[in-house]
Amino acid sequence: MSEVIATYGWWILGLLLLGLEVVLPGVYLLFFGIAALVVGANGFLVPGLSWQSEVVGFVVVSVVAVLLGHRWYGQKRVSGESDGLNRRTARLIGRRATLTDAIEHGQGRVKIEDGWWRVEGPDLPVGAQVVIESADGSLLRVRPVAPSGD
């Protein structure tokens, strides 16, 4: 009877850790929760294991789960990161835009997507095509688009 209680204890611990994974930031509780569920399932498959064997099994399965999870999740996270995330001005560099306000005395404005941006560059009329060369905060430095030889 005590083996059944210990087995259910592992299941409860596993479900508790998986529940905490949903609430708390991070990913590591997921692997320990999976390890507890594996040890609980092992308790049903191989009854009569001592509690020391179950703890050793939990530690071994936890280490394996963390290593496999880190290998899989770490690669996914790095490859999924966006270089321009939270740096919108960095994503605008090299892009073409049309001046909505003339650049006079080195200052003007362009509309890109849903926002207005202050620009700095040589004096140009409204409607001129510019290329964004760099950014300093929300100020974009631009140059005129070279005329094509059509």
Secondary structure by P-SEA (a helix, b strand, c coil): caaaaaaaaaaaaaaaaaaaaacccccaaaaaaaaaaaaaaaaaacccccaaaaaaaaaaaaaaaaaaaaaaaaaaaaaaccccccccccccccbbbbbccccccccbbbbcccbbbbbbcccccccbbbbbccccccbbbbbccccccc
